[in-house]
Amino acid sequence: MKEISVKELATLKESGADFQLIDVREQNEVDIAEIGGELIPMNTVPENVDKFSKDKQVVVHCRSGVRSGNVIQYLEQNHGFDNLYNLAGGILAYADEIDNSLTKY
């Protein structure tokens, strides 16, 4: 599985790169802290596969990187994706390294 660091993600965001950011946490977690992106909770991924782009880099994130990693494995194994990147350390790492104003939970 391919990974991207929070620093690499911050650079992508700042540069205006054409990529997709998907958050697989739950709405109540997004209410606590969020870094943008489209919310597709992990349990709804099977019915929302068509919302994941196959034409550009897709960064998938969650709180720590575990759920997003599971989602990526599912999509790669069952739907042939090869353009997905797991955000290493998730939003916790983003809060530590990029934006310490984010609430950690």
C-alpha positions as CSV (number, residue, x, y, z in Angstrom):
1,M,0.0,0.0,0.0
2,K,1.3,3.4,-0.9
3,E,1.5,6.1,1.8
4,I,1.9,9.8,1.9
5,S,3.2,11.8,4.8
6,V,1.3,14.7,6.3
7,K,4.0,17.0,5.1
8,E,3.6,15.7,1.5
9,L,-0.2,16.3,1.9
10,A,0.3,19.8,3.1
11,T,2.5,20.5,0.1
12,L,-0.2,19.1,-2.2
13,K,-2.8,21.3,-0.6
14,E,-0.7,24.4,-0.8
15,S,0.4,23.9,-4.4
16,G,-3.2,23.5,-5.6
17,A,-2.5,20.1,-7.0
18,D,-5.3,18.2,-8.6
19,F,-6.0,15.3,-6.1
20,Q,-8.9,13.9,-4.2
21,L,-8.9,13.9,-0.3
22,I,-11.3,11.4,1.3
23,D,-12.0,11.2,5.0
24,V,-13.4,7.7,6.1
25,R,-14.1,8.7,9.7
26,E,-17.6,9.3,11.1
27,Q,-19.4,12.6,11.1
28,N,-19.0,13.0,14.9
29,E,-15.2,12.8,14.4
30,V,-15.3,15.4,11.6
31,D,-17.2,17.7,14.0
32,I,-14.2,17.5,16.4
33,A,-11.4,18.0,13.8
34,E,-11.2,18.1,10.0
35,I,-8.6,18.8,7.3
36,G,-11.0,19.1,4.3
37,G,-11.9,16.4,1.9
38,E,-15.0,14.4,1.1
39,L,-16.6,12.5,3.9
40,I,-17.2,8.8,3.0
41,P,-17.5,6.9,6.3
42,M,-15.7,3.5,6.2
43,N,-19.0,1.5,6.6
44,T,-20.4,3.3,3.5
45,V,-17.5,2.7,1.2
46,P,-18.9,-0.4,-0.6
47,E,-21.9,1.7,-1.8
48,N,-19.8,4.7,-2.6
49,V,-16.9,3.2,-4.6
50,D,-17.9,5.3,-7.6
51,K,-17.0,8.5,-5.6
52,F,-13.3,7.5,-5.5
53,S,-11.5,8.9,-8.5
54,K,-9.5,6.5,-10.7
55,D,-8.0,9.3,-12.8
56,K,-6.0,11.2,-10.2
57,Q,-4.2,10.7,-6.9
58,V,-6.5,9.9,-4.1
59,V,-5.4,10.4,-0.5
60,V,-7.5,8.6,2.1
61,H,-7.4,9.5,5.8
62,C,-8.9,8.7,9.2
63,R,-7.8,9.3,12.7
64,S,-4.6,7.3,12.8
65,G,-4.3,5.6,9.4
66,V,-5.7,2.2,10.3
67,R,-9.3,2.6,8.9
68,S,-8.0,4.4,5.8
69,G,-5.5,1.5,5.3
70,N,-8.3,-1.0,5.5
71,V,-10.4,1.0,3.0
72,I,-7.5,1.1,0.6
73,Q,-6.9,-2.6,0.8
74,Y,-10.5,-3.3,0.1
75,L,-10.6,-1.0,-2.9
76,E,-7.3,-2.3,-4.3
77,Q,-8.3,-6.0,-3.9
78,N,-11.9,-5.7,-4.9
79,H,-12.1,-2.8,-7.4
80,G,-8.7,-2.6,-9.0
81,F,-7.6,0.8,-7.7
82,D,-3.9,1.7,-8.0
83,N,-3.9,5.4,-7.3
84,L,-4.8,5.4,-3.6
85,Y,-2.5,6.7,-0.8
86,N,-2.9,6.2,2.9
87,L,-2.2,9.3,5.0
88,A,0.5,8.0,7.4
89,G,-0.5,8.7,11.0
90,G,-3.9,10.1,10.0
91,I,-5.3,13.3,11.3
92,L,-3.4,12.8,14.6
93,A,-0.1,13.2,12.7
94,Y,-1.5,16.1,10.8
95,A,-2.3,17.8,14.2
96,D,1.2,17.1,15.5
97,E,3.2,18.1,12.5
98,I,1.1,20.6,10.4
99,D,-1.7,22.2,12.3
100,N,-1.5,22.1,16.1
101,S,-4.8,24.0,16.4
102,L,-6.6,20.8,15.5
103,T,-8.3,19.0,18.4
104,K,-6.8,15.6,19.0
105,Y,-9.2,12.9,20.3
